[in-house]
């Protein structure tokens, strides 16, 4: 009989506040902040400092682990938020309902930037594949792809009410695209290094670019509407001269305005204007953000006048004024009346924010607070984000979210004996978690913890540090009770005795030390506390990396830096066995509950399973693509888990030497592993700062099935790198840019094409059967017609329509592109019947348009296609006109109802949603005002109390 195992699946992950690969973004209300957390997007309530919602993609076999990391976030004016991922996909979320509305596939590289237009109806995305794609958010489809950049696209900005798009790239060029004609209007050079970020002020007067150059460059934006107005206001004599100039500068949307020197030498990472446009933030790839004040027209002209007057005064002070200088002075006076405003006159450095660590991204709050100029959120590269309040003279940090995660790698994870608590160690803190909810219960400052264990009773924990100390921590109070100088080198490993009376530690100072627990009286207090005493010592001839004790306490195994494992008798410490065979040092090991097996994992990527009776190697398994970092048996079984630097968790059967399961999810090297006592879940800690739980399910798995699945996944992963793609001639994109289809071929589009072809063949066979039945009926041989049960009681036409309707809107283009011409003709023949269904008119029109575009030449030269096309021409036009008329009628009726309601009531008619939002905003303002008043009263009371005390003293 085939053996069945129980499957483990990802349950929860916690410990990540903000990941470094993506930007942060405020929502339109300014109350919530969208923060990337590896593959999830956290929605944080800024005022309370809690994560209220999590937007996490559904688990899929096609993209897992690092390919699912969030790389870009953009929020729209509504509750929608778009997130771009490392595999090139984009998801549109409804942040209020916490649901993914659609997934858009088009990019072949990681999405580097996302930007909504002002209405939120269009979304532009840039990627590492050098392409820009414009998406219709309402229709959930890709409109077109813009090609032209020679390196990854770094930022995008909409101009002129969403009619134009400006893109920046690492190829040192800016490009201006006309979205109506879908071509590149202007290419701007002049930068000496990669352009990392661009932005415009809300009024679209200036565009600023940030690169590795020592200055910020500014461009003035030309608007079509403004030009038309100026041309209409001038006389006919000037008109000809203006027209000549306008034809020369017709495509010049951006014109160089000037530049200002930056304070920092690091490259620019982000430039952003705030919502009101009076501040500009320049974030560099370091610890600083420079805040510039944007002066209005009156202030900037006044500043320019002062500058010119100062210049004039300097010249007059020189004393020797000749005729030429007098001419210059008079010219300066003219300039003083109508001064030329330069970039330094408008943009003035206000202040510099310095963070404690490197800043990853910034985001201005769209709502301006009463007491300050703006609120700025910063995400740092040590897993925390901070909120700063910017005032005219100073900047204050108002919020820092840091307790819910470690500042650096999670180096060890340990579960308590009843699996109710989880301890994790890092370079500066020990955290106690509830593994079932993922909430952080305690944070204790400590040294660089490399290993740890719970003391029996779960009231204390012992942590071994890099500096060679042992720290005893009280879990209940969250304090460090005692620090012992245990070793001369770092404490690499700690293992508990089976009887629970003590533990053994191994260190880089070649020592293995045995310790026992003791209860000691606190000096000067009644309470007692736990301490440990050193019992005996064992000197080894090399650095000790791992120590393991057998369950019967008979043997102790010590792994050394010389790639061997020494097994000794626990009582006498006499030598028993030497396990050698690894080519690189053993980094982890564990013994089975029955004491029969010992497994070792090494930096040579292998797992070796040994018998503890004779020290024979049962099997050597090439387990991971990089060093094996931790291995542990499931209690009372010979099943084991291993983790490695290749970011994978693997589940093995040590009796059959078979790989049972591969669990993907971590985005960086996995350092540590802990299996629960009942084996119902495991916990892993990683370099990506996340702690992940994997739960055992009731679902059975079989070894052969899993092997087949792995082969299928390898085949699907290689779909993009097929021979024709790998060695195909890559088309050179012309300098002026090019337009292409928005979508890309995926496994889903190929499956959809197959299902349409299958439906067409089945429908054709069914129609043939119906025709044959009619012939038989006319001859008098009437038998009862039995329809095909696979068609679910649908007619052939409806069955094909269902197959097409099931295709995702975004995938329709690529699905029809893979359809053969003969099948495309069959689809066209059905369109007339489908056009009669009112809610399918849009789909039918889209299918007809796409097929005409894709197969235009063949359709023109095929005589059989002509009657179908002539028929469709009349039918589709009339059906679309009907739909348009219906929508127009409904809109007019709604306007009429609006007017009637406005007449009946005294108040003007308003949209219910906006009114509701207004009421909510008023309520929240009142609540905030009350809170401020209460806070003020408390403050005054405290001051009064302290004053009274002072008087009495």
ZIJO-V505990 format. One record per residue. N is the residue number from 1. PSI is psi in degrees with one decimal (none if undefined). BURIAL is 1 if it has 9 or more other C-alpha atoms within 8 Angstrom, else 0. D_LAST is the distance of its C-alpha to the last C-alpha in Angstrom with 1 decimal. Layout:
n = <N N>
psi = <PSI PSI>
burial = <BURIAL BURIAL>
d_last = <D_LAST D_LAST>
//
This chain:
n = <1 2 3 4 5 6 7 8 9 10 11 12 13 14 15 16 17 18 19 20 21 22 23 24 25 26 27 28 29 30 31 32 33 34 35 36 37 38 39 40 41 42 43 44 45 46 47 48 49 50 51 52 53 54 55 56 57 58 59 60 61 62 63 64 65 66 67 68 69 70 71 72 73 74 75 76 77 78 79 80 81 82 83 84 85 86 87 88 89 90 91 92 93 94 95 96 97 98 99 100 101 102 103 104 105 106 107 108 109 110 111 112 113 114 115 116 117 118 119 120 121 122 123 124 125 126 127 128 129 130 131 132 133 134 135 136 137 138 139 140 141 142 143 144 145 146 147 148 149 150 151 152 153 154 155 156 157 158 159 160 161 162 163 164 165 166 167 168 169 170 171 172 173 174 175 176 177 178 179 180 181 182 183 184 185 186 187 188 189 190 191 192 193 194 195 196 197 198 199 200 201 202 203 204 205 206 207 208 209 210 211 212 213 214 215 216 217 218 219 220 221 222 223 224 225 226 227 228 229 230 231 232 233 234 235 236 237 238 239 240 241 242 243 244 245 246 247 248 249 250 251 252 253 254 255 256 257 258 259 260 261 262 263 264 265 266 267 268 269 270 271 272 273 274 275 276 277 278 279 280 281 282 283 284 285 286 287 288 289 290 291 292 293 294 295 296 297 298 299 300 301 302 303 304 305 306 307 308 309 310 311 312 313 314 315 316 317 318 319 320 321 322 323 324 325 326 327 328 329 330 331 332 333 334 335 336 337 338 339 340 341 342 343 344 345 346 347 348 349 350 351 352 353 354 355 356 357 358 359 360 361 362 363 364 365 366 367 368 369 370 371 372 373 374 375 376 377 378 379 380 381 382 383 384 385 386 387 388 389 390 391 392 393 394 395 396 397 398 399 400 401 402 403 404 405 406 407 408 409 410 411 412 413 414 415 416 417 418 419 420 421 422 423 424 425 426 427 428 429 430 431 432 433 434 435 436 437 438 439 440 441 442 443 444 445 446 447 448 449 450 451 452 453 454 455 456 457 458 459 460 461 462 463 464 465 466 467 468 469 470 471 472 473 474 475 476 477 478 479 480 481 482 483 484 485 486 487 488 489 490 491 492 493 494 495 496 497 498 499 500 501 502 503 504 505 506 507 508 509 510 511 512 513 514 515 516 517 518 519 520 521 522 523 524 525 526 527 528 529 530 531 532 533 534 535 536 537 538 539 540 541 542 543 544 545 546 547 548 549 550 551 552 553 554 555 556 557 558 559 560 561 562 563 564 565 566 567 568 569 570 571 572 573 574 575 576 577 578 579 580 581 582 583 584 585 586 587 588 589 590 591 592 593 594 595 596 597 598 599 600 601 602 603 604 605 606 607 608 609 610 611 612 613 614 615 616 617 618 619 620 621 622 623 624 625 626 627 628 629 630 631 632 633 634 635 636 637 638 639 640 641 642 643 644 645 646 647 648 649 650 651 652 653 654 655 656 657 658 659 660 661 662 663 664 665 666 667 668 669 670 671 672 673 674 675 676 677 678 679 680 681 682 683 684 685 686 687 688 689 690 691 692 693 694 695 696 697 698 699 700 701 702 703 704 705 706 707 708 709 710 711 712 713 714 715 716 717 718 719 720 721 722 723 724 725 726 727 728 729 730 731 732 733 734 735 736 737 738 739 740 741 742 743 744 745 746 747 748 749 750 751 752 753 754 755 756 757 758 759 760 761 762 763 764 765 766 767 768 769 770 771 772 773 774 775 776 777 778 779 780 781 782 783 784 785 786 787 788 789 790 791 792 793 794 795 796 797 798 799 800 801 802 803 804 805 806 807 808 809 810 811 812 813 814 815 816 817 818 819 820 821 822 823 824 825 826 827 828 829 830 831 832 833 834 835 836 837 838 839 840 841 842 843 844 845 846 847 848 849 850 851 852 853 854 855 856 857 858 859 860 861 862 863 864 865 866 867 868 869 870 871 872 873 874 875 876 877 878 879 880 881 882 883 884 885 886 887 888 889 890 891 892 893 894 895 896 897 898 899 900 901 902 903 904 905 906 907 908 909 910 911 912 913 914 915 916 917 918 919 920 921 922 923 924 925 926 927 928 929 930 931 932 933 934 935 936 937 938 939 940 941 942 943 944 945 946 947 948 949 950 951 952 953>
psi = <139.5 132.0 137.3 143.7 161.5 136.9 143.3 140.4 154.1 131.4 -59.7 158.8 144.0 172.6 -13.9 119.7 -52.3 132.8 161.2 -14.1 -16.0 170.3 165.5 158.2 138.1 153.0 175.2 -25.5 -19.4 3.1 -28.6 149.1 127.5 120.5 128.4 135.7 79.2 -112.2 -5.7 166.0 118.0 136.8 108.3 131.2 106.4 -43.5 -43.6 -19.6 35.3 149.9 108.8 -33.9 158.9 125.1 100.7 133.4 151.5 145.9 131.2 153.1 -25.5 -39.9 116.5 163.9 -133.6 -28.8 -15.4 6.7 139.5 129.5 -11.5 145.0 139.0 133.3 144.6 -179.4 -17.5 -155.9 3.9 146.6 138.0 137.4 130.3 149.3 166.6 -21.6 4.3 -4.0 157.0 132.6 135.3 122.4 149.1 107.2 -24.1 -43.8 -10.1 35.4 149.6 116.3 -40.2 158.4 127.0 121.3 125.2 -35.1 149.0 -12.1 177.7 141.8 123.0 -26.6 144.8 141.0 126.9 153.0 175.7 -36.9 -22.5 14.2 -22.8 147.4 126.8 136.8 138.4 153.7 172.9 -12.0 12.1 3.4 155.0 133.1 135.4 126.7 140.2 108.7 -38.1 -48.0 -9.0 39.6 161.4 132.5 -55.5 165.6 133.2 123.4 145.7 -33.8 146.4 -4.1 178.5 143.3 130.4 -30.8 158.6 147.3 132.5 142.2 162.4 55.4 36.1 10.6 -22.7 156.5 131.5 132.0 144.4 155.4 167.8 -3.4 8.4 10.7 148.1 142.7 137.7 123.7 135.7 114.8 -19.4 -43.4 -5.8 51.9 164.8 120.0 -36.6 138.7 125.1 122.0 -159.2 -21.5 142.4 -6.3 177.9 138.7 122.5 -25.8 147.1 156.5 157.0 154.9 162.4 -30.5 -1.7 44.1 -40.8 147.7 129.6 141.4 141.6 131.8 -164.3 -2.9 155.6 2.3 158.4 133.2 141.5 142.3 144.8 143.2 126.6 130.4 139.4 -42.3 -42.2 -39.3 -41.2 -40.8 -43.3 -38.9 -35.1 -20.0 -2.9 162.4 169.0 -32.4 -40.3 -21.7 -41.4 -44.6 -42.5 -39.3 -39.9 -44.1 -39.4 -32.4 -34.5 -42.5 24.8 -39.8 1.0 90.5 -40.1 132.7 135.1 129.9 -39.6 -167.8 157.1 144.5 142.1 159.0 -40.7 152.3 -13.4 158.8 155.2 135.5 -34.7 136.5 128.8 133.8 150.9 175.1 -38.6 -13.5 9.6 -3.7 146.9 125.6 132.6 106.0 128.0 168.5 53.1 -138.0 6.6 152.4 122.6 126.4 121.5 139.8 130.2 111.6 147.5 179.6 -44.2 -47.6 -42.2 -38.0 -40.3 -42.2 -40.6 -39.9 -47.2 -41.0 -44.5 -39.4 -40.4 -40.9 -42.6 -42.4 -39.9 -42.6 -41.6 -27.0 -21.6 -27.2 -53.0 86.6 107.4 -174.1 -41.7 -40.8 -37.2 -39.6 -41.6 -41.0 -44.0 -37.2 -39.2 -36.8 -38.6 -42.5 -33.2 -35.5 -42.0 75.3 150.5 117.7 128.1 174.8 -46.0 -20.6 -26.4 -42.7 116.1 129.1 120.1 -55.6 170.4 126.8 129.2 122.2 166.7 -28.2 177.2 133.5 134.9 -43.7 166.3 159.4 128.1 140.2 130.9 -20.3 124.9 122.4 164.8 -46.3 -7.0 173.1 -40.3 166.2 130.1 130.9 135.6 135.8 133.4 162.3 5.9 37.1 43.2 157.5 152.6 148.9 126.4 142.4 119.5 119.7 170.7 -30.4 -26.3 171.1 130.6 140.9 120.9 -38.4 141.6 116.5 110.0 -18.2 -25.3 10.9 165.0 153.2 -18.3 -165.4 147.2 111.3 -27.6 146.6 137.8 133.2 147.6 170.3 -29.3 10.3 17.6 -18.9 151.7 130.4 135.0 143.0 151.2 -167.8 -18.5 -3.1 153.6 133.0 140.8 126.9 158.5 109.2 -22.3 -29.4 -21.3 15.1 143.6 120.6 -40.3 144.5 120.9 126.0 136.3 -176.3 -168.6 95.5 123.6 -24.5 163.3 165.7 154.7 134.6 141.3 132.6 -18.2 21.8 -22.4 156.6 151.2 130.4 129.0 130.9 169.9 -27.0 -2.9 9.0 159.9 126.8 127.0 121.6 132.5 117.2 -39.6 -45.4 -16.0 38.2 154.9 115.9 -44.4 146.2 121.2 134.6 97.1 -44.6 160.8 -21.1 -174.3 141.8 104.1 -31.3 152.6 132.6 133.9 149.1 145.2 -32.1 -8.7 10.9 -14.2 -162.6 170.4 141.4 148.7 143.8 167.5 -6.9 17.2 7.8 144.2 119.9 141.6 134.5 149.3 147.4 143.6 150.1 124.0 147.7 132.8 132.2 125.8 9.1 159.1 -29.8 153.6 153.9 164.1 140.9 170.0 147.3 142.2 121.7 -55.8 168.5 146.2 123.1 128.9 168.0 14.8 173.5 134.6 126.0 -43.8 146.1 136.5 140.1 134.9 152.1 -27.6 6.7 26.7 -39.7 154.8 129.5 133.5 120.6 130.5 167.6 -14.8 18.4 6.0 163.8 122.0 127.0 124.0 158.7 134.5 -39.4 -47.6 -11.3 27.5 150.6 136.3 -56.3 156.0 121.5 109.1 149.0 -24.8 141.8 -21.4 164.7 146.9 125.7 -16.0 154.4 163.1 152.6 148.7 160.6 -30.2 -3.2 8.5 -38.3 149.4 133.5 137.2 138.2 138.5 168.8 -9.9 13.4 7.1 150.9 135.6 131.7 122.0 152.1 132.6 -8.3 -44.4 -6.4 22.4 143.9 111.1 -41.8 142.4 122.5 129.1 100.0 -45.3 163.8 -4.9 -174.9 140.0 119.9 -29.5 146.9 141.3 138.7 148.4 134.7 139.0 20.8 174.3 22.2 145.6 156.6 142.9 147.8 154.0 179.2 -8.4 10.3 13.0 149.2 129.3 142.2 125.9 156.1 112.7 -12.7 -42.7 -8.0 38.5 143.9 122.4 -41.8 142.9 123.8 119.4 147.3 -38.0 151.1 -0.3 -176.6 139.1 125.6 -32.2 165.2 143.8 129.2 136.4 160.4 -35.3 -6.4 14.3 -12.1 159.7 156.5 136.2 147.8 145.1 170.8 -22.0 6.7 6.1 150.6 125.2 139.5 140.7 119.4 146.5 132.7 177.3 -2.8 136.3 148.5 150.5 141.4 -45.7 -41.6 -41.8 -37.4 -44.3 -42.1 -43.0 -39.0 -41.3 -42.9 -38.4 -40.5 -43.7 -38.2 -28.8 2.4 -40.0 -24.0 34.0 162.9 -44.3 -32.3 -38.0 -40.9 9.3 151.5 123.2 122.1 129.7 124.4 129.3 159.2 -39.2 -0.8 169.1 162.0 142.0 176.3 148.3 -36.2 177.5 155.2 124.8 175.5 -35.5 -42.6 -38.0 -41.4 -41.1 -41.3 -44.2 -42.4 -34.6 -45.0 -42.9 -42.5 -40.3 -43.0 -42.0 -40.8 -39.5 -42.9 -39.1 -41.9 -37.8 -41.0 -40.4 -43.1 -43.3 -39.5 -40.2 -39.3 -46.1 -38.9 -41.8 -29.8 -10.3 -1.9 61.3 118.8 158.2 126.9 128.1 107.4 158.4 119.9 -21.0 -18.6 5.1 35.4 9.4 156.1 159.5 -42.4 -46.1 -33.5 -43.1 -39.5 -38.7 -41.2 -39.3 -35.3 -27.9 -13.7 133.6 141.5 -42.2 -25.8 -5.6 -41.3 -51.2 -32.2 -46.0 -26.0 -32.8 -3.6 129.8 158.1 -37.4 -40.9 -32.1 -37.7 -39.5 -42.7 -43.4 -35.7 -24.0 -17.9 -35.5 -44.5 -39.1 -30.3 -19.9 -17.5 117.8 -44.1 2.4 4.3 -42.7 -45.1 -44.0 -44.8 -40.8 -43.2 -45.9 -45.6 -45.8 -44.4 -36.5 -40.4 -43.4 -39.0 32.5 -51.0 -43.3 -38.8 -39.0 -39.2 -2.6 117.3 -36.3 -23.6 -19.5 -49.8 -38.7 -44.9 -41.0 -42.2 -44.9 -34.9 -46.8 -44.8 -50.6 -41.6 -45.9 -38.2 -41.9 -40.3 -40.2 -46.4 -43.3 -43.4 -41.5 -45.9 -42.5 -42.9 -44.9 -41.6 -43.0 -40.1 -40.3 -39.5 -40.3 -45.2 -39.7 -45.1 -42.1 -44.1 -35.4 -35.8 -38.6 -37.2 157.5 -38.0 154.5 148.5 132.9 155.2 130.9 -37.9 -44.9 -38.7 -44.6 -43.6 -38.6 -47.1 -44.6 -43.5 -41.5 -43.9 -47.1 -37.7 -42.3 -44.2 -42.7 -42.2 -42.8 -44.5 -42.2 -42.7 -45.9 -44.4 -40.9 -42.7 -46.4 -43.5 -47.1 -41.1 -46.3 -44.0 -43.5 -44.5 -47.3 -36.0 -44.3 -46.2 -41.6 -42.4 -46.4 -40.7 none>
burial = <0 0 0 0 0 1 1 1 1 1 0 0 1 1 1 1 1 1 1 1 1 1 1 1 1 1 1 1 0 1 1 1 1 1 1 1 1 1 1 1 1 1 1 1 1 1 0 0 1 0 1 0 0 1 1 0 0 0 0 0 0 0 0 1 1 1 1 1 1 1 1 1 1 1 1 1 1 0 1 1 1 1 1 1 1 1 1 1 1 1 1 1 1 1 1 0 0 1 0 1 0 0 1 1 1 1 1 1 1 1 1 1 1 1 1 1 1 0 0 1 1 1 1 1 1 1 1 1 1 1 1 1 1 1 1 1 1 0 0 1 1 1 1 1 1 1 1 1 1 0 1 1 1 1 1 1 1 1 1 1 0 1 1 1 1 1 1 1 1 1 1 1 1 1 1 1 1 1 1 0 0 1 1 1 1 1 1 0 0 0 1 0 1 1 1 1 1 1 1 1 1 0 0 1 1 1 1 1 1 1 1 1 1 1 1 1 1 1 1 1 1 1 0 0 0 0 1 0 0 0 1 0 0 0 0 0 0 0 1 0 0 1 0 0 0 0 0 0 0 0 0 1 1 1 1 0 1 1 1 1 0 0 0 0 0 0 1 1 1 1 1 1 1 1 1 0 1 1 1 1 1 1 1 1 1 1 1 1 1 1 1 1 1 1 1 0 0 0 1 1 1 0 1 1 1 0 0 1 1 0 0 1 0 0 1 0 0 0 0 0 1 0 0 0 0 1 0 0 1 0 0 1 0 1 1 1 0 0 1 0 1 1 1 0 1 1 1 1 0 1 1 0 1 0 0 0 1 1 1 1 1 1 1 1 1 1 0 1 0 0 0 1 1 1 1 1 1 1 1 1 1 0 1 1 1 1 1 1 1 1 1 0 0 0 1 0 1 0 0 1 1 1 0 1 1 1 1 1 1 1 1 1 1 1 1 1 1 0 1 1 1 1 1 1 1 1 1 1 1 1 1 1 1 1 1 0 0 1 1 1 0 1 1 1 0 1 1 1 1 1 1 1 1 1 1 0 0 1 1 1 1 1 1 1 1 1 1 1 1 1 1 1 1 1 1 0 0 1 0 1 1 0 1 0 0 0 1 1 1 1 1 1 1 1 1 1 1 1 0 1 0 1 1 1 1 1 1 1 1 1 1 1 1 1 1 1 1 0 0 0 1 1 0 0 0 0 0 1 1 1 1 0 0 0 0 0 0 0 0 1 0 1 1 1 1 1 1 1 1 1 1 0 1 1 1 1 1 1 1 1 1 0 1 1 1 1 1 1 1 1 0 0 0 0 0 0 1 1 1 0 0 1 0 1 1 1 1 1 1 1 1 1 1 0 1 1 1 1 1 1 1 1 1 1 1 1 1 1 1 1 1 1 0 0 1 0 1 0 0 1 0 0 0 1 0 1 1 1 1 1 1 1 1 1 1 0 0 1 1 1 1 1 1 1 1 1 1 1 1 1 1 1 1 1 0 0 1 0 1 1 1 1 1 1 1 1 1 1 1 1 1 1 1 1 1 1 1 0 1 0 1 1 1 1 1 1 1 1 1 1 1 1 1 1 1 1 0 0 0 0 1 1 1 0 0 1 0 0 0 0 0 0 1 0 0 1 0 0 0 0 0 0 0 0 0 0 0 0 0 0 0 0 0 0 0 0 1 1 1 0 0 1 1 1 0 0 0 0 1 1 0 1 1 0 1 1 1 0 1 1 0 1 1 1 0 1 1 0 0 1 0 0 1 0 0 1 1 0 0 0 0 1 0 0 0 0 0 0 0 0 1 0 0 0 0 1 1 0 1 1 1 0 1 0 0 0 1 0 0 1 1 1 1 1 1 1 0 0 1 0 0 0 1 1 1 1 1 1 0 1 1 1 0 1 1 0 0 0 0 1 1 0 0 1 1 0 0 1 0 1 1 1 0 0 1 1 0 0 1 1 0 0 0 0 1 1 0 1 0 0 1 1 0 0 1 1 0 0 1 1 0 0 1 0 0 0 0 0 0 0 0 0 0 0 0 0 0 1 1 0 1 1 0 0 0 0 0 0 0 0 0 0 0 0 1 0 0 0 0 0 0 0 0 0 0 0 0 0 0 0 0 0 0 0 0 0 0 0 0 0 0 0 0 0 0 0 0 0 0 0 0 0 0>
d_last = <88.2 85.7 82.2 79.4 75.8 72.7 71.2 67.7 66.2 63.0 60.4 57.1 55.3 51.6 49.2 50.3 48.0 50.0 53.2 54.1 57.7 56.9 54.8 52.1 52.6 50.7 52.5 53.4 50.4 47.9 46.1 48.0 48.7 51.9 51.3 54.2 53.9 57.2 59.8 57.4 55.5 52.0 50.7 46.9 44.7 42.5 39.5 39.2 40.4 43.0 46.8 48.4 52.0 54.3 57.6 59.8 63.5 65.9 67.1 70.5 73.0 73.8 70.4 67.8 65.1 64.5 67.0 64.8 61.7 60.3 60.9 60.1 58.4 59.0 57.6 59.7 58.8 59.3 58.0 60.5 59.5 62.0 61.5 63.9 64.7 66.0 69.4 69.9 69.3 67.2 65.6 64.7 62.0 60.8 57.0 56.4 59.1 58.6 62.4 64.6 66.9 69.3 69.9 71.6 73.6 74.9 73.3 74.6 71.4 67.7 66.4 64.3 63.4 63.5 63.2 63.7 65.2 63.3 65.0 64.5 68.3 69.1 67.5 68.4 68.0 68.5 69.1 69.9 73.6 73.5 74.3 72.6 73.3 72.8 72.2 72.7 69.7 71.2 74.6 73.0 75.6 75.9 77.5 78.4 77.6 77.2 78.3 78.2 75.2 76.1 72.8 70.0 68.6 64.9 63.9 65.4 64.8 66.7 67.8 69.6 68.7 69.6 73.1 72.3 70.4 69.1 68.9 67.6 68.7 68.5 72.0 70.2 71.7 70.5 73.0 73.2 75.1 76.8 76.3 79.0 81.8 80.1 80.6 78.7 78.5 76.8 75.9 73.3 73.1 71.3 68.5 68.8 67.1 66.5 64.9 62.0 60.6 61.5 60.0 60.6 58.3 58.6 61.0 63.2 63.3 62.4 62.9 60.8 61.9 60.0 61.8 61.4 62.3 59.6 59.7 59.4 62.6 62.8 65.9 66.6 68.0 71.2 71.7 75.2 74.3 72.8 76.0 78.2 76.3 76.6 80.3 81.0 79.3 81.6 85.1 88.3 88.9 85.5 85.9 88.5 86.4 83.3 85.4 86.6 83.0 81.9 84.7 83.6 80.0 80.7 79.1 76.3 73.3 70.7 70.9 68.9 66.2 64.4 61.7 58.3 57.1 54.6 51.6 52.3 55.4 55.4 57.9 56.8 56.4 55.5 55.5 54.3 53.8 51.3 52.6 52.1 53.6 51.0 49.8 51.8 50.4 52.3 51.4 52.9 53.9 50.8 47.0 46.8 47.5 48.2 47.4 49.6 49.2 52.5 53.0 55.2 58.5 57.2 54.3 56.7 59.4 56.9 55.8 59.5 60.2 57.4 58.8 62.3 61.1 59.3 62.5 64.5 62.3 62.6 66.4 66.6 64.6 67.3 69.4 73.0 73.6 77.2 79.0 77.9 74.3 74.6 76.1 73.1 70.7 72.5 72.4 68.6 68.4 70.4 68.0 65.1 66.6 67.1 65.1 65.8 62.7 62.1 60.0 57.1 57.0 56.2 54.2 51.1 48.8 45.4 43.6 44.1 42.5 42.2 42.2 41.5 45.1 48.5 48.7 51.7 51.7 49.8 49.9 48.6 47.3 49.9 47.2 45.1 41.5 39.9 37.2 39.2 42.7 43.7 42.8 44.5 45.1 45.9 47.5 47.2 49.6 47.2 47.4 44.5 44.1 41.3 40.7 39.6 38.6 40.3 38.8 40.4 38.0 36.7 37.4 35.0 35.8 35.1 36.9 38.3 40.6 41.0 40.2 43.7 45.6 45.9 45.6 48.9 51.9 51.7 52.9 53.2 53.1 53.1 53.4 52.0 54.6 54.5 54.4 51.3 49.1 49.9 48.2 48.8 47.9 47.6 46.6 42.8 42.2 43.5 43.7 44.5 46.6 48.2 51.9 53.2 50.8 49.9 46.1 43.7 41.6 39.7 39.2 38.4 38.1 40.8 43.4 46.8 48.1 51.9 52.5 50.8 51.4 49.9 49.5 51.5 49.3 47.9 44.3 44.2 46.0 47.1 47.4 49.5 48.5 50.3 48.4 49.9 46.9 46.7 43.6 42.9 41.0 39.6 41.0 38.8 35.4 36.8 35.6 37.5 37.6 39.6 41.4 44.6 46.6 49.9 52.4 53.2 54.3 53.2 53.4 56.2 56.9 55.6 57.7 56.9 59.2 61.2 59.9 56.2 55.2 54.5 55.4 57.1 56.0 58.2 57.2 58.6 58.4 61.6 59.8 59.9 57.2 57.1 53.7 52.9 49.9 47.8 44.8 42.2 39.2 35.9 34.4 31.6 32.2 34.6 35.8 38.9 39.8 43.1 44.3 47.8 49.9 52.7 56.0 58.8 59.7 62.9 63.8 65.8 67.8 66.2 63.0 62.3 62.0 62.2 62.3 63.7 64.2 67.1 66.4 68.1 66.1 69.4 69.1 66.6 67.5 66.1 66.8 66.9 67.0 70.7 71.5 72.3 70.8 71.0 71.3 70.5 70.5 67.0 67.4 69.3 68.3 72.0 73.6 75.4 76.1 75.6 75.6 76.7 78.0 75.2 75.7 71.9 68.9 68.0 64.7 64.5 66.3 66.2 68.3 69.8 68.7 72.1 71.9 75.2 74.1 71.7 71.2 70.1 69.1 69.4 68.9 72.7 72.2 74.0 73.2 75.2 75.7 76.6 77.8 75.6 78.6 80.7 78.5 81.1 80.1 81.1 80.4 78.9 77.7 77.0 73.9 71.8 72.3 69.6 67.8 67.1 63.4 63.0 65.4 64.9 67.2 66.7 66.3 69.5 71.7 73.3 71.9 69.4 67.2 67.0 64.9 65.5 64.7 67.3 64.6 66.7 66.2 69.5 70.6 73.4 75.7 76.0 79.2 81.1 79.4 79.0 76.4 75.5 73.0 71.2 67.8 66.7 63.3 61.2 61.1 60.7 61.2 60.3 58.6 58.0 59.3 58.4 60.8 59.6 60.7 63.1 64.2 63.5 61.4 60.6 57.6 58.0 55.5 56.5 56.0 55.6 52.2 53.5 53.8 56.9 58.1 61.8 62.9 66.1 68.2 71.1 73.5 76.1 77.1 80.4 80.8 83.9 82.3 79.3 81.6 83.4 80.2 79.1 82.5 82.2 78.8 80.1 83.0 80.7 78.4 81.5 82.6 81.1 82.7 86.2 89.1 89.9 86.3 85.8 88.9 89.4 89.7 86.4 87.0 85.7 83.5 84.8 82.6 82.3 81.0 82.5 82.0 82.4 81.8 78.2 78.7 79.4 81.7 79.8 80.9 80.1 82.5 85.3 84.9 85.0 88.2 89.8 88.9 90.5 93.7 93.9 93.5 96.2 98.6 98.0 98.5 101.7 103.1 102.3 103.9 107.0 107.1 106.9 109.7 111.9 111.2 112.3 115.5 116.2 115.6 118.1 120.7 120.2 118.6 115.4 112.8 109.3 107.0 104.1 101.1 99.2 96.3 94.2 93.9 92.0 94.3 93.7 96.5 97.2 95.7 92.5 92.2 92.2 89.8 87.3 87.5 86.7 83.9 82.1 81.8 78.3 78.3 77.1 79.8 82.7 83.8 83.9 85.6 88.4 88.7 89.8 92.3 95.9 98.0 100.3 97.3 95.8 99.1 98.8 95.3 96.6 99.3 96.8 94.6 96.8 96.4 92.6 92.2 93.2 89.9 87.3 84.2 85.9 87.1 84.2 84.9 88.7 88.2 86.0 88.4 91.4 89.6 88.5 92.0 93.7 91.4 91.9 95.7 96.8 99.7 101.1 100.9 102.8 105.5 105.8 108.3 107.2 103.6 104.9 105.6 102.1 100.4 102.4 101.5 97.8 97.7 98.6 96.8 93.4 93.4 94.1 91.5 88.7 89.7 89.4 85.9 84.8 86.3 84.5 81.1 81.8 82.8 79.6 77.4 79.2 78.8 75.1 74.7 76.7 74.5 71.5 73.0 73.9 70.4 69.0 71.5 70.6 66.9 65.0 62.8 64.3 65.3 63.0 63.1 61.4 59.7 58.1 57.0 55.5 53.6 52.4 51.1 49.3 47.7 46.5 45.0 43.2 41.9 40.6 39.0 37.3 36.1 34.6 32.9 31.4 30.2 28.6 27.0 25.7 24.3 22.5 21.1 19.8 18.3 16.5 15.3 14.2 12.3 10.5 9.9 8.6 6.1 5.1 5.5 3.8 0.0>
//
